Structure formats: structure tokens, C-alpha cells
Amino acid sequence: MPQGSCGEGLTRELRVTAIHDPPYFIISQQEDGSLLYDGYLFQLWQIVASQLCLRYRMVPLLTGGYGSLAKNGTWVGMVGELAYGRADVALTWVLFREDRAAVVDYVEAVPVQQNQYTFYVPKSSGEVPPLTLDMYNALWQPLHLHVWWTLVAFLFLIAAVLRLSCRVGSTTSETNPQMTEMGWSACLLASLMTFVSQGWAFTPGSPAARTVALSSWMLGLLIYSTYTANLISHLTVTTAERSITSLEQFSKQRGWVLAAEPGLGVLNDWKTSSSVYERELFERTVTGEGYITLDVSKEVVHRTIQPKVLTYIDITKLFYALGTEACTLVPLLDNLPPKARNFMLVAKGLDRERQAITSAMMRMKEAGVMQRVKRQWISSGDLCTPSTETRSMTFGDLLAVLSIVPAAVTCSVAVLVFEWVRYALDGRR
């Protein structure tokens, strides 16, 4: 690898700050109280410092995180260390933000990593869920909404054509009792029965009406079989069921807590967000109520996979701490945010140092050194292999279907009582 030139006027000792952030930066305390450093970013920095013959001393930050605005408007975390002159370089991997760029400089020519921060929740436990409107809405999912509207249109169209063919054929094939029975309501009911694969109580006599009946029965058979097949596949294919599906549900359901790292830039967005639910997230991080400060201790990280914990994190960090146990978490939202590039930070006013560090890192990138060091610490690819196996249908899967029967019985009893009351009142007149 080409060596950078020493003695480029970079004689000042740099104060380098970092937080314990495995696998990017690792701080280990020895028995004698001294600190040892390691990790992906520390190894990169050692190579840069060696190339540029930099003098530096580590000033690790034990609290504060990456860097965000506190409620009083001051910067905390590594951004605060640089902004207020307590450090010169931050060995970190942070997203470019305009608010941060106003007080610190980025080594933005060479990204050190990409992140994909989003919300994660534990997978559903598989317990029998309560009856909700969403559960009944799931019965419509095997067919697209456009298909359902098309079927409704065909339902009325078949009824109209059947009624018309019976009236036209009344003088030739249809008997008077059939004509009397085949009113609009009977034709509509007959059309509906074909869609659920049920037979009719009568058979039209005219060829035109029989053609309509035969066509509608064939269509009903196709629809019935397609819906049944899609419903079974929808229920038996293994999918990641979420405990909640929105920040609104997180806010309204009792017992849920938020887990997030300190000093995230997104805290600034939550603080001024137009969404009341995101502002509530920020308040939790300030007051500490219903909030878990994520550090790297395994006890705390393990809480992210416990029930009723909403975690905001890049999942690769949990892979490093928990391994495949992190696969028990699923994204809260269907659409993941795009991956964003992350950079190291330098204090304002150190343009020569920043340019020299940038040049050294560009040489390392071109020589493939950055990628080799990164592979030593960060695994590529997804550790969670999606399952393609089918599963047995559970009682919870069929609860919405099974509840239709008692619901229908209840409605029938209510109608029966109404008819009895009406009959009793008519009898008194």
C-alpha cells in the first residue's frame, strides 16, 4: 500500500474521541484501570495515523452517544465533544445531517459504512388473538380489492341477464310459476349462490337462461377454488407476524417501551416532528419513562427481543451482539428505509488535518484495505434466512372464520325476535 508522507506540517497532537460501539469501536478496561481499544474504526485509524505520522491521544466518551441536540439546545455526545473543543477527531460512523454539519466537519469523501436504522418489534407469540376488525379484514386478503369490486359488478350483471333471459323466454320455455319465482331478488340470490358454489332450487327452462346459469356456475367454481387456495396459502406460509404495526399502536397499547441508542441524530427529527407519536418518542428519551437506553452490555441488548419492546436500531449491530437471536425481531413497517452512508467526524477549523485524513483513507479504499479490515469485524449478508416451509393452521388463523357461525346465529335470533314482536303487534290491531 502506498505510504503517505510524514511531516506535512501535521505536528499537533490530536485528541481522538470515541464511544464503546462494537464492532466499530471497542473499549476494554483492564484490571489495572487502563483502557485497550480495538474494532473496525480503530484499526482504520491506526493505519491512517501510521501513514501520516500523526500524534494522538484517545479521549473516550463514556456517555452521550453519537451526537444530538439536548432539550436545552446544546449538543451532546461525540458531536458535542468536537463542537465545544474537547476533541479533534471522532472515530464514529454517523449519517450526514445539516444540523450536525453546522458544527462539525465530515470526512465525507470516504464513507466507512452504510446503515439502515428503522423500528423493530418482536415477532408475534402465536397466542390466540382477540377478535378485532383487522382480523375480519384478513378474510378479504386472498383476492385483491379490485377483484372483489369486479365480482360485485358481475353479481349484479348475472342477475340482470338471468332476469332478462327468463322474461324473454317466458313465452316459449318458462312456466308461469318459474316466471313468478324468478323476480329480481330471486335472480340476485341465485347469482350469489353460484359465487359460493351452491345449487339453485330450480332450473330455468329457456336455452338463454340455462346458458347464463351454466356460465355463472363455471365462474363461481373458479372463484371458489381460487379463493380457497389463496386463503390456505396465506394462512399456512410462514410469515413474520408483528405484535404491532404502527407507532400509533405503540403509543396506545399499554406496557410498551422504546429502546434506542443515545445521541442518535433522528432524535432531533422526533423533537420537532409533526407527528404526535414521534414527539412522544423524543419525550420518552428525555424523561426516561418507558425508555431503555441501549448500551452494549448483553443484559440490556437482550431486552430488545423481549415482548412489548420497540427498538430503533441498525439490525447489524444486534447481529454482532446477539447472533441469530436477533432474527426474532421484524421491522415494524413493510417498507424499509434506503441504506445511508456514514462518515467519521473532524472538528471545525482543522481543514489540513481533515484533507490529509481524507487522502489517506481514499488510498486505503483504492487499495482494498478498508474492505479487508471491515470484513474482519462486520459480516456481510443477512443472517436471517427466510423460511419457505409451510406451517399448520392454528385456531387463531381460523378464529375469524369460525366466529361467523355464532355471529350469524345471533343475527338470526335478533331477526326472529323482531319478526315475533312485529307479528304480535299486528295481531293486536
Backbone hydrogen bonds, N-H to C=O, Kabsch-Sander energy under -0.5 kcal/mol:
donor,donor_aa,acceptor,acceptor_aa,energy
11,T,9,G,-1.5
14,L,55,R,-2.8
16,V,14,L,-0.7
16,V,57,R,-2.6
17,T,15,R,-0.6
17,T,89,V,-3.0
21,D,19,I,-0.9
21,D,25,F,-3.1
24,Y,21,D,-1.8
25,F,21,D,-1.4
26,I,38,D,-3.5
28,S,26,I,-0.5
28,S,36,L,-2.9
30,Q,34,S,-3.3
33,G,30,Q,-1.8
36,L,28,S,-3.1
38,D,26,I,-1.8
40,Y,23,P,-2.3
41,L,24,Y,-2.3
42,F,24,Y,-0.8
43,Q,39,G,-2.3
44,L,40,Y,-1.8
45,W,41,L,-2.4
46,Q,42,F,-2.2
47,I,43,Q,-1.6
48,V,44,L,-2.3
49,A,45,W,-3.2
50,S,46,Q,-2.0
51,Q,47,I,-2.3
52,L,48,V,-2.4
53,C,49,A,-0.8
54,L,49,A,-2.0
57,R,14,L,-2.4
59,V,16,V,-3.3
61,L,18,A,-3.1
62,L,60,P,-0.6
66,Y,262,P,-1.3
67,G,263,G,-1.5
68,S,76,V,-0.6
70,A,74,T,-3.5
73,G,70,A,-1.9
76,V,68,S,-2.4
78,M,65,G,-1.8
79,V,66,Y,-1.3
80,G,76,V,-0.8
81,E,77,G,-1.8
82,L,78,M,-1.9
83,A,79,V,-2.9
84,Y,80,G,-2.2
85,G,82,L,-1.3
86,R,81,E,-2.2
87,A,81,E,-1.2
88,D,15,R,-3.0
89,V,15,R,-2.1
90,A,345,L,-2.5
91,L,17,T,-2.4
91,L,89,V,-0.5
92,T,90,A,-1.5
94,V,343,F,-2.2
96,F,341,R,-0.7
101,A,97,R,-2.6
102,A,98,E,-1.0
103,V,100,R,-1.9
104,V,100,R,-2.0
105,D,346,V,-3.0
107,V,344,M,-2.3
108,E,106,Y,-1.4
110,V,107,V,-1.1
112,V,342,N,-2.2
113,Q,342,N,-1.0
115,N,340,A,-2.7
118,T,313,I,-1.5
120,Y,311,T,-2.9
121,V,330,V,-2.7
123,K,328,T,-2.2
124,S,241,E,-3.2
136,Y,132,T,-1.3
137,N,133,L,-2.1
138,A,134,D,-1.1
139,L,136,Y,-1.4
140,W,137,N,-1.6
141,Q,138,A,-1.0
143,L,140,W,-1.3
147,V,144,H,-0.6
148,W,144,H,-1.9
149,W,145,L,-2.2
150,T,146,H,-2.0
151,L,147,V,-2.4
152,V,148,W,-2.1
153,A,149,W,-2.0
154,F,150,T,-2.4
155,L,151,L,-2.2
156,F,152,V,-1.7
157,L,153,A,-2.2
158,I,154,F,-3.0
159,A,155,L,-1.7
160,A,156,F,-2.3
161,V,157,L,-2.6
162,L,158,I,-2.7
163,R,159,A,-2.3
164,L,160,A,-2.4
165,S,161,V,-2.7
166,C,162,L,-2.0
167,R,163,R,-1.9
168,V,164,L,-2.6
169,G,165,S,-2.1
170,S,167,R,-1.0
171,T,168,V,-0.6
172,T,169,G,-0.9
173,S,169,G,-2.2
174,E,169,G,-2.1
179,M,175,T,-2.4
180,T,176,N,-2.4
181,E,177,P,-2.4
182,M,178,Q,-2.5
183,G,181,E,-1.9
187,C,183,G,-2.5
188,L,184,W,-2.3
189,L,185,S,-2.3
190,A,186,A,-2.5
191,S,187,C,-2.3
192,L,188,L,-2.1
193,M,189,L,-2.2
194,T,190,A,-1.5
195,F,191,S,-1.0
196,V,192,L,-0.8
197,S,194,T,-1.2
198,Q,193,M,-3.2
210,R,206,S,-2.4
211,T,207,P,-2.2
212,V,208,A,-1.9
213,A,209,A,-2.4
214,L,210,R,-2.9
215,S,211,T,-2.4
216,S,212,V,-2.5
217,W,213,A,-2.3
218,M,214,L,-2.1
219,L,215,S,-2.3
220,G,216,S,-2.7
221,L,217,W,-2.3
222,L,218,M,-2.0
223,I,219,L,-2.4
224,Y,220,G,-2.8
225,S,221,L,-2.3
226,T,222,L,-2.3
227,Y,223,I,-2.8
228,T,224,Y,-2.3
229,A,225,S,-2.4
230,N,226,T,-2.5
231,L,227,Y,-2.6
232,I,228,T,-2.4
233,S,229,A,-2.3
234,H,230,N,-2.3
235,L,231,L,-1.9
236,T,232,I,-2.2
237,V,233,S,-2.0
238,T,389,E,-1.4
241,E,239,T,-1.0
243,S,122,P,-0.9
250,F,246,S,-1.8
251,S,247,L,-2.2
252,K,248,E,-2.1
253,Q,249,Q,-2.4
256,W,253,Q,-0.9
257,V,308,K,-1.7
258,L,290,G,-2.6
259,A,310,L,-2.9
260,A,292,I,-1.9
261,E,312,Y,-0.6
264,L,261,E,-0.8
267,L,264,L,-1.3
268,N,265,G,-1.4
269,D,265,G,-0.7
270,W,266,V,-2.6
271,K,267,L,-2.1
272,T,268,N,-1.0
273,S,270,W,-0.9
276,V,274,S,-0.5
279,R,275,S,-2.0
280,E,276,V,-1.5
281,L,277,Y,-1.3
282,F,278,E,-1.7
283,E,279,R,-2.1
284,R,280,E,-1.9
285,T,281,L,-1.6
286,V,282,F,-1.4
287,T,283,E,-2.9
288,G,284,R,-2.5
291,Y,288,G,-1.1
292,I,258,L,-3.3
293,T,291,Y,-0.5
294,L,260,A,-2.4
294,L,292,I,-0.8
295,D,293,T,-0.6
301,V,297,S,-2.4
302,H,298,K,-2.2
303,R,299,E,-0.5
303,R,300,V,-1.2
304,T,301,V,-1.7
305,I,302,H,-1.2
306,Q,303,R,-1.4
309,V,306,Q,-0.6
310,L,257,V,-3.0
311,T,120,Y,-2.8
311,T,309,V,-0.6
312,Y,259,A,-2.6
313,I,118,T,-1.9
313,I,311,T,-0.6
315,I,313,I,-0.6
317,K,314,D,-1.8
318,L,314,D,-0.7
319,F,315,I,-1.9
320,Y,316,T,-1.6
321,A,317,K,-1.5
322,L,318,L,-3.7
323,G,318,L,-0.6
323,G,319,F,-1.7
325,E,322,L,-1.3
326,A,323,G,-1.6
327,C,324,T,-1.7
328,T,325,E,-1.8
329,L,326,A,-1.7
330,V,121,V,-2.8
332,L,119,F,-2.4
336,L,334,D,-0.7
340,A,115,N,-2.5
342,N,113,Q,-2.8
343,F,94,V,-2.4
345,L,90,A,-1.7
346,V,105,D,-2.8
347,A,88,D,-2.8
348,K,103,V,-0.6
350,L,347,A,-1.1
354,R,350,L,-2.6
355,Q,351,D,-2.7
356,A,352,R,-2.2
357,I,353,E,-2.6
358,T,354,R,-2.5
359,S,355,Q,-2.3
360,A,356,A,-2.3
361,M,357,I,-2.4
362,M,358,T,-2.2
363,R,359,S,-2.0
364,M,360,A,-1.9
365,K,361,M,-2.3
366,E,362,M,-2.4
367,A,363,R,-1.8
368,G,365,K,-1.1
369,V,364,M,-1.9
370,M,364,M,-0.9
372,R,368,G,-1.7
373,V,369,V,-2.5
374,K,370,M,-2.4
375,R,371,Q,-2.1
376,Q,372,R,-0.9
376,Q,373,V,-0.6
377,W,373,V,-0.7
377,W,374,K,-1.2
378,I,374,K,-3.0
379,S,377,W,-0.5
383,L,381,G,-0.5
385,T,383,L,-0.9
391,R,236,T,-2.8
398,L,394,T,-1.4
399,L,395,F,-0.6
399,L,396,G,-0.5
402,L,398,L,-3.2
403,S,399,L,-2.1
404,I,401,V,-1.2
405,V,402,L,-0.8
407,A,403,S,-1.8
408,A,404,I,-2.6
409,V,405,V,-2.4
410,T,406,P,-2.4
411,C,407,A,-2.2
412,S,408,A,-2.5
413,V,409,V,-2.5
414,A,410,T,-2.2
415,V,411,C,-2.6
416,L,412,S,-2.6
417,V,413,V,-2.5
418,F,414,A,-2.2
419,E,415,V,-2.7
420,W,416,L,-2.5
421,V,417,V,-2.6
422,R,418,F,-2.5
423,Y,419,E,-2.7
424,A,420,W,-2.5
425,L,421,V,-2.3
426,D,422,R,-2.4
427,G,423,Y,-1.9
428,R,424,A,-0.9
428,R,425,L,-0.6
429,R,425,L,-0.6
429,R,426,D,-0.8
